[in-house]
Amino acid sequence: MFSIFLFLNQLKKQLLLHKTLKHNKDIKQTSTMGKKSDLWTRRDFIKTGIITVSGFALGCSIRPGLDILIRNGMIADGTGKAMFKSDVGIRNGKIAAVGNLNNAGADFVIDATNKVVSPGFIDIHAHSDSELLVNPNAEGKIRQGVTTEVSGNCGSSLFPMTKEAAQRNHESLEKKYGLDLYWENLDGFYSILEKQGIALNYVTFTGHGDLRDTVMGSYDRDPSTDELKKMQKILAQTLEMGSMGLSTGLEYAPGSYAKTSELIELSNVVSRYQGVYATHLRNEDDRLEEAVEEALDICRKAQVSLQISHLKACNRNNWNKIDRVLDTIEHAIGEGLPIRADRYPYNAWSTGLSAFLPVSARQGSTAEIIDMLKKRDNEEFIRTYVIDRGERIGGWDRVLISSCRGEGGEFFEGKTLRDIALALHTSPYEAVRQLLIDFNGQVSTIGFAMDDENLKKVLKSEFVTVGSDGSVRARYGPLFTGKPHPRSYGTFPRILAKYVREEKVLTIPEAVRKMSAMNAEKLNLKNRGFIRENYAADLVLFDPETVQDNSTYLDPHQYPTGISHVIVNGVPVIKDRNHTGALPGNVLRRT
């Protein structure tokens, strides 16, 4: 009688679970968009209930009540070890079981035959912040398999801000996107994201440039003792609010004005909170080796975990430096320094056109910089610097304008600076100057400066992971503008298509490890990055034979193909290649 009571009670639980899941908003939404073969009908449920009860009667080991059951997939579990065939069961947002689940029942089943099941990809170097307020569906990233976005990189974050800066940000969001939002610190930004909802998980660093600007403005000078203490105090506050650490953009103002000693003092704070120091190096071309040594010096003296952003050697005359740089970093790791680096799988960078100006000419506000260009202050010095930048990259035909924000900007998008100079009947320098003035500095560029063989060496290095250096984009709405770098749409599928399937630089398990587990470990993201029981159910299903990036430099707004399902915290966001509209992402704070 007791056995009968047990399995009747179990059947009752399954009936209640089925009723609950039927009315669950997220599961219902995803189910209605799927194919009939993927969904469980009432007849399927009754059959499962009978099997489950029979199993209890026979003393079988069964895991009842799964929300989702993924059958017959090849599992790349994040460890880098060989793949294996298995089922994966999901319950209450977590991985409930990995193994043979032939006797298990679920609300709906995904047939993963001929597909790889991997942990969700963690984009450790991203630039999505206000974009997620505009498009919480995170289309361009979630369709790549990205389940966690790590932003606040290159010294830029949407916090901290003075009241004046916060008001300007509020006005900008309202004018540009029609959003009536206001915040000054990380808690304020996070609360808005959490209230609104997002499709993927979100993590952020504290941008050194914004920290410095908040305390001392965007000027080329050292902080006073009091200013440095204030920066340390505000940095500590952001870390307590959940920031993952400090990021620097040492090629950009005002971060470029900071001496190494300032960065060590700030990194000491990060170290105390066991955070990460992520750095866009001070130089990525002629002084690359010196810039790497500076980053290692900060790591040693502050005893801080170091992440080198988008590791590369720019311009042909520097390509031969990559071997020495990799050896230097590997030697430092051998000494026991906690170092990782990331890289995107493209040979072109992307940044603002103002980066072509000398650092000394980027002081102050945008209005002050534009006024300086109009008055032609320091004209000869700036002209010489700009011309030299064009020569070092190999010519102005290697610099593409990707975005001009303003009326008439579309004419220049997708054209090289060489072609623009010819069209305007002027020199490349005058074209740079005029574009910055006409579009108030809101001009973005793409520069073809790197070597593919170097890229392969970097990607293959044991300490290098994958990061896009891109932001959330979409094929509709306000983010469907310009010609952004294709990395915002294609980074992760490109790794799987070009550098795994075609070039065989990496195996699938190696690539998955670099795109998931290694990044989770670096950021100390608990219970993420691996396919293991009790870990968060952030998962990607892709076809290794067809996964493909489709975004190009001239036609970038193209989603990838070959990724059929993306699950975030146990909820399908991409199901049968369609976005379900679900927003199950969480803000992940530093632990």
N, C-alpha and C positions, 0 to 999 in steps of 0.2 A: 504493500500500500504506500509505503514511504517513497519508493521509486516512482510509482504512478503519480504521486503528488508532486514530485520534483519535476517530471517532464511536463505535467499539465501546467504547473506554475510557470515553467519556461515558455510554453506556448502562449500563455497569457501575457508574459513580458514582450514576446515578439509581436503580438497583436497590438499592444499599446505602443511599441516602438514604431510599427508600421504606420499607425494612425498619426503619431507625432511627426514622423518624417514626411508624410503625405502633405501635411499642412505647413511644413517648414518653408519659409519664403525662399531662401537661397537654393535649397535642393529642388524645390518645385520649379523655380525659374530655370535652372540648368536643365532639368529633365525635359521641359517642354520644347527645348531647342535641340535636343538630341535625336538620334535615329531610334526607330522603334526597337531595333535589336539590342540597344544599349540599356533599355529600361526594363524594369520589373513590373509585370502585370499582376493583377490580383491572383490569377491562376499560378504564376510563378511563386508568389508569396506563400500560397497555401501548400504548394509542393515543397517549398523550403521548410515550412513549419512541420510538415509530416516527417521530412528527412531528419530535422533537428530532434523531434520527439523520439523518433526511432533510434537515433544515435544515442540519446540518453538511456533509452531502454536497453540498448546493447552495450552500454558502458564505453562508447566511443568518445574521443576527445574532440569536441567541436567548439568553435568560437562563434556563438550566435550574435545576432544583432549588429552586424557591421553596417556602417553608413554607405561605404563604397568598397567594392571588391575589384581589384585589378588582376585579371587572370593572364597567365601564360606570357608574361613579359620577360625580357632579358634585363636583369638588374645590374646597373652600374651604381654601386652603393655609396660612392664617394671616397672610398679608401684607396682607389687606384688599382685594386686587385682585379683579377679576371672576372668577367661578367658571369652570371649564373641565371638559369631559368627558375622563375619563382612566381608566386602570387603575392600580392600585397593587400592587406586589409586595413581600412581606415575607420576609426570610430571617434567621435567627439573631438575632431580636429587633429587627432594624432594617429601615428602609425600603430595599429593594434597588433598586427601580426605580419611576419614575413616567412613564407614557406608554402607547403602544400595545403591549400585551403579548399580542397574539393568539396568538403562537407559543410562549408560555411555558407550562411545566407547573408544577403545584403539588400539594401533598398534599391541600389542599382549597380550594375556590373559593367566594367569596361573590358573588352577583349583586346589585350595588348600583344597578340600574336604578331611576330615579326617587328615588334617595336622595342625600343630601349626605354626602360623606366629609370629615371635618375632623380637625385635630389634637385629641388628648384635651384636655379642659378642665382648667385649672389653677386650683383654688380658692385664691386668694391670701389669703383671710381666712377661716380655719376654726378650729374649736375641738375637734378630735378628738385625743385622746391616749389616755386609758385606755379609751375606747370601742372603739379598734382592738384592744385586748387582749381585750375582751369579744366583739367581732364582727369578726374579721379579714376577713370577706367584704365589709365596708364597704357593705352593701346600699343604704342610702339615698343614698349619694354616687355609687357606681359606676353605678347605674341612671340617674343624671342625665347620665352621660358624663364624670364627674370621674375623671381618671387620675392626678392629683397633688394631694394634700391638703397645704395649708400651714397649720400650726397654731402654737400658742404665742403667739397674738395677745392684744391688750388687756391686756398686762402679766402674763398668766397662763401658766405652763408647769409641767410636772411635774419640773422641775429648775431651779436647783440646790436641794438640800435639806440641812438639817442631819440628823445621825443620828436625832435625836428626830422630826423631821418625816417622815423616810423610814420610820421605824417606824410612825408614825401612818398614813401612806399605805398601808403594807403591811397593817395591821390593817383599814383601811377597805375595801381591795380584797377581802380575804378575807371580811369580813362581808357586803359588798354583792353580790359576784359569785362568791365561792368561789375566788378567784385567789390563789395563794401566790407572790407576786412581790415582789422588793425591789431597789431601786436608789437611788442618791443623786445621780448626775450624768447628763449627756446620754449619755455612752458606755454607761452601764449600761442606760438606757432603750432606746437604739438596739439594743443587743445582744439584748435581749429581743424587740423587734419583728422583728429579722432571723431569730432562731432560730424564732420562731413562724410567720412568714410573713404577708403582707398582700396584699390584692387590688389595691391601688393604690400608687403611689409616695408617699413621705412626706417632708415638709420641716418644719422648725420654727424659730421664733424663740426667743430667751431672754426670758422674762417679767420685766420690771423689778420687778413686785410681789413675785415669789418671790425674786428676787435681793436686793432690799432687806430682805425679811423674814428671809432666811437670815443676813444680816449684822447687822441692827439691830432686828429685830422689827417688828411692825405698829403703830408708834406715830408720832404727829405731832411729829417733831423733825428737825432737820438732822443729817446724818451728820458725825461727827468726821473730821479729816483721815485718820486711820488707817482708819476705816470706809469712807470713799470710796475709798481706795487698795485696800482689800480687795475692794470691789465691782468695781472696775476689773480686778483680777487674776482674780477668778472669772469675770467676763464674758469676758475674753480666753481663759480656759481653755475655756469653752463654744464660743467661736468656732473655736478650734483643733479642737474635737471635731466641728465641722460645723454649728453653728448659723448661720442666715442673717443674724442681727443681733439687735437689741434691739427689743422691743415694750413700749409703755407703755399703761396704762389709767388716764388721769389724772382720771377721774371716780370711780375706785374706790380704797378704802384697800388697801394703804398707798401706792400710786403717787401718789395725790392729795396726799400730804404733801411730795412732792419739789418743790423750787424749780427754776426754769429752769436755773440755774447747775449744779445736780447733773446734769441731763439732758444738758447740753452736755459736761460732763466725761466722762460715760459714752459719749456719742455719738462723742467723739474716739477712743475705743478701737475702736468699730464702724467708723469711717472708715479707721483704719489697716489693718483687715482687709478693707476694701472691701465691707463688709456694708451692710445696710439698717436704717434707723430707722423702724419702723412705729408709728404713734401713734393710739390712741383719744384724741381731743382732750380738753383739760381741761374743755371745755363745748361742748355742741351745741345750745344754745338761746339764752338771753338774752345770753351772752357769747361767742357763736360766732365773731365776727370777731376778737376779742382772742385766742381760742384758736388760730385759724388763724395769726395773726401770731406767736404763740409758737412754733408748729411751724416756721414759715419762719425764724425767728431761730435756732433750733437747727440747722436745715439749713445756714444761711449760716456760722455761727460754727464749727461742727464739720466743715464741708465733707463732710457725710454725705448719702447717698442717702435721700430721704424718701418714705414711703408713708403717706398719710392714710387712716385706716380709716373705712369706711362713712360717707362724706361726706354730711351732711344738715343741714337746719335744722328743729329740732323746735319744735312748738307754734305755733299760728296767728299769734301776734303777731311771730314771727320768720321767717315764710315769705318775706317781702320781702327778706331778707338774702342769699338764695342767689345772686342775680346779682352782687352786689358781691363775695361770697366767690369765685365762679368767676373774676371779673375779676382779683382780687388774686392768685390762684394762677397764672393764665395769664401775668400780668405778671412774676411771679417766675421762671416757666419761661423767659420771654423773656430774662431776665437771665442765663440759663444754669444755674439751679438744677435738680438732678435730682429732679423731683417727679412722683409719680403718686398717684392716689387710687383707692379702690374703692367699690362700692356694690352692695347687693342690691336686687332689683326688687319691693320691698314698701314700704308706707307705715306700717309698724308696727315698732317696735324690740322687743327682748326682753332682759331682764336680771333680776337678783335683786331681790326685794322690798326687801332691805336698802338698795338704792340710793335708796329714798324717805326714808331717814334722813339728817340732815345729816352731812357728812364727819367732823366732830368727834365724832360719836356712834358712829363705826365703828372706833374705835381698839381695839387688842388682839385677843384671840382671840374666837371665836364665843361661847364660854361667858361671857366678860366682857361682851360686848355684850348677850346675853340677860339677864344678871344686872342690868345697868343698866336695861333696859326693865322688868324685874320690880319693881325698887325705885323706878321712876319718877324716876330722877335727871334733872335738867334737863327736867322734864316739859313746862313751858310752851314752852320754846324748840323742843323736838322736835315738839310738837303743831303749833305755828305753821308750822314748816318743812314738815311732812307735808301739812297742809291747803293750803298754798301750792302744793305740787307738783301736787296734784289739780286745783286751779283753773287752773294754767297749762296743763295738758294739755287742758283743756276739760271736765273733769268726771270723776267716778269711774266712769262708764259706759264710759269709753274705756280703762280699765285692766282687762285680763283675767288671771286667775290660770291659768297654764299647767301648773304642777307644784307639788304639795305632797308632799314625800318623808317619808312616815310614815303610821301607821295612821289611817284616816279621811280622808286627804288627797284621795281621789277625789271626795268630795262637793263640794269647792271648785273643782276643775279644770274649766275651761270656763265659769266664772261671772265676772262683773265684780265689782269691789270694791263697787260700788253695790248690786248684788243681794245680795252676801254680808253687807254691813252691814244691809240690810233683814231678811235671814233671821235674823241674830243679834240683831236689835233693838238695834243700837248705832250709833255714828258710824263713818264711814270711817276716821278716825284709830284708834279703838279696834280696828277690824277688822284694820288693818295691824299694830298692836302685838300683838294676840292671835295672829295667824297666825305671826308671827316667833317668838313664845315657844313656841307649841304644836308647831311643826315645826322648832324649833332653827335657825331662819334658813334652812332649806332650802326656800325658796319662790321660784318663778320667775314673772315677769309678762310680759305683752305690752302695749305701749302704742301706741295709734293716734294718732300725733302729727305725721305728715308729709303733704305735699301731692303729688298725682300729677303736676301740671304741673312742679313743681320736680324730681321724680324723673326726668322725661323730659329736662329740661335737663342734669341731672347725667350721666345715662347717655350723652347725645349728646356731651358734652365730650370733646375729643380725648385728654386726659390721664387719663380715668377708665376703669377696667377693672371686671370683675365679680368679686365675692367673696360668699360666702353668709352669713358670720357664723354658720354653723350647724355642727352636729357630726353624726357618723355615727349614724344611727338604723336601725331595722329593724322589720318587721311581725311579728316573733317574738322570743322570748327576753327577756333583761333590759332591752334598749333599747326594747322595745315598751311604753312607759309614758308617762303624762301626756298633755298636749296641747301638744307643742312647736311653736314657730314653724314654719310651713310651709316656710320657706327651707331647712330641713334636708333636705327631700325634693324641692323644686321649683324652686330658684333658676335653674338653667341652662336647663331646658326652658321655664320661664316667660319668660325673655328671648326665646327663639326663637318662642314662641307669641304672647305678648301684645305685646311691644315690637318684634318683627320682622314677623310675619305679620299681626297685627291692627292695631296702632297705627302701624306703619311708621316708628317712631322711628329704627331702624337697619336696614341691609340685612344679609343673611346674612353676607357677607364681613366687614363691620364688626363684627358681633356676635361672630363666631368669633375675629377678631383680639383683641377685648377679653377673651375668655374663655380664650385660649390663648397666642398669641405675645407679647403685651404683658406678660403676667405672667411668662413664661419669661425674657424680656429683663430685666425688673426684678430678678429674683433670680439672673440670670446662670446659668440652668440650661442647660448646654451640650447642644446637639443635641436639644433638645425645643421644642415649641411650634409647629413648622412641619411641613408635609408636604414633605420634601426627602430626596433620597438620602443614606443613611448616618445619618439622624436616627433616634432611638428610635421604634419602631413603637407609639406611643401614639395610637390612632385611635378616632373615634366615627362611627357611621353612623346618620343620622336621616332621617326622612321630613319634609320641610319643611311638608307639608300637614296632617300629623296629630300632630306632636310637641306634647305638652301636659303641663303640670303639673296634678296632680289633688289635691294636698294643700290643705286649707283650715284656717282657724283652729280650727274646732270638730271637724273630722275630718281631722287632719293626717297620720295614718299611711297615706298613699297614695302608691304609686310612680307616676312619670310614665309616659306612653305615647308611642309613636312613635320610640323609640330602640331599634334592633334589635340592634346589635352595639357592644360596647366592647372594645377590644383594648389590653392593657397589656404593654409590652415584648415585643410579638410574640405574645402568648398571649391568645386570646379569654376574657374573663371574663364578659361578657354575649354570648350567642349565640342568635339568634332569640328575643330578649327573655327568655331564661332565664339565671340565674346558673349558671355551670359549676362553681363551687367552686374554681377555680384561684386560686392566690395568688402571682402573678408580680411583685408590686410590689417596689420597691427603696427603701431609705433613701437619700435624696439629700443629700449633705453639701455645705456651702458650698465653692466652688472659688476 
